[in-house]
Amino acid sequence: MQGQTDQNSRRRRGFERASALLEGRIRRVGEKRGFAVARLLTHWPEVVGDETARICRPVEVRYGRDGFGATLTLLTTGAHAPMLDMQKDALREKVNACYGYAAIARIRLTQTAPTGFAEGQAAFAPAPKPPAPAPDPRTAAAASDLAVEVRDEGLRAALQDLGTRVLSRSKR
């Protein structure tokens, strides 16, 4: 009964961001691995930078018995480990800035091969997106006709692009 009232109240509010719908689930999964702040997992490239995010990813956070700072374990390939080892202090500062306090006291590196065991596979860089197919000239012309009355150049171009995308979608 409780789940049904949650759905009804959600429907009355209208559209919600996908991140808001998944926030609770991501937090629960992250907390199992010791990540009190799920933002560290979900925004890893923004926290440490694109260059570093391509060569490593966070695996877990372990809190010691004495409670003075945690250990962040990062997964990387063997070739990148020495470079990351030299950047530990800067990485710790960036991660602690994400937490808002000195949560991480140590960073531990775990090395793995680029391919291997199921848990240790290290494909860090996302695959490039395939290029979008060129729109049909008739569809582009129809979208251009719809936006011809708009005076602002930037707005007209954006509306033409939107119109082309909407008109070229397959009917469902």
N, C-alpha and C positions, 0 to 999 in steps of 0.2 A: 504494500500500500504506500509506503514511504517513497519508493522509487517512482511510482506513478505520479505522486504530487510533485516530485522534482521535475519530471518531464513536463507536466502541465505548466509549472511556473516558468520553465525555460522557454516554452513555446510562447508564452505571453510577453516575454522580454524581447523577442525578435532575434535578430542575427547576433551571434557571438563569435569572437575570434576562436580559431581552432586551438590556439595555445591555452585559452581559458578552459576549454572543454577537456584538454588532456593534462592540465597542470597537476591535478591530484594523482593521476596514475603515474606520471613521470616522477613526482616527488616520492611516492611509495617505492618505486623501483630504485631510485637513487639512494634512498635511505638504507635499503638493504645492502648497498655497497659502501655505505658510510658517507655519502654525499648529502650533507645537510642542506646545501644550497644547490638545487638542481640546475641553476643557471650555469654552473661550471661545466656540466655535461652538455647542455643544450646549446650554449654559446661559446664553446671551446675556442674556435678561431678568433672570436672577438676578444676573448680574455687574454690569450697569449700571442695573438697575431697569426696571420695566414702562413707565414714561413714556418713557424714552429708547429702549428696545427697540422701541417702536411706531413711532418715526420714523427709525431707522437700523439698519443691520446691518453686521457686519464682512465685508470682502471679501477682504483679504489682509494679510499681514505681510511686509515686505521688510527684509532685513538689509543695512546699508550695507557698503561695502568696508572701512571702518576698524573695523567690528565693535563700535562703541560705541552700543548701543541700536538698536532697530528702528523702522520706521515702520508704524503700523497705518492701513490705509485703510478708511474707513467710507463706505457708500453711503447717501445720504439724498436727499430731494426738495429742490428749490431753496428752497422756503418755510421749511424747517426748518434750513437750513445756517447762517444767522446765529446762531440760538439755540445750536446745537451748537458753533459756533466759540467762543462765550463759555464753554462748559463743558468745553473740551478738557483743562484741567489736572485737573479732578475726574474726568473719564472716564479719563485716563491713570492716575491713582491707583487707580481701581477695577480697571482691566484688569491693572495690575502686581500688585495684590493677588491676582488670580486666578493669575498666573504664580508668585507667591511671591518675586519679585525685580524690579528695575527693567529689565525686558526691553524695554518700549516707551518710546522717547525722544520720539517725535513722533506726532501724529495728523493724518492728511490726510483731508479730506472730498472725496468725489466726489458731484456732484449729478446727478440724473436727473429726468426727468419721471415722473409717476405711471404713465403707460403709454408704451410706446415700443418700443425695440429689445429683442430677446429677452434679452440680458444685463442691460439697464438697467431692466427693469420693477421697480417698487418697490412691492410690496404688503407692507407691513411688519406690519400688525396681522392676527392670525389671524382667520379668519371665526368668528362666534359659532356655538356648537353648537346644533343644533336641539333644541327641547324634547322630552323623552322622552314617548312616548304614554302615556295613562292606562291602567293595568292593568285587565283584565277584573274586574268585581266578584266573580265566582265564584272566580277565581284568587286574588284578595286574601283572600277568606274562607278558602280552603283553606290558604293560607300562615299565616293568623292561627290557625287550628285547630292547626297543627303546632307553633306556638311558645307556645301558651296556658299550658303548665306552667312556663315560665321565670319566675322571681320578679323578677329585675332588670329594671326598666322599659327602660333603655337597650339592654340586650342583647336583650330581647324585640322591641323596635322594629327593631333591626338584623337580627335573624333573620327577622322578618316581611318586611322589605324584600328581604333575600336570597332568601327563599323565593318571594316574588312574582316576582322577576326570573328565578329558575331555572324555575319552573313556567310562566311565560309565554313562555319561549324556544320557538321552533319545533323540532319533532323533526327530527333530521337522519338 
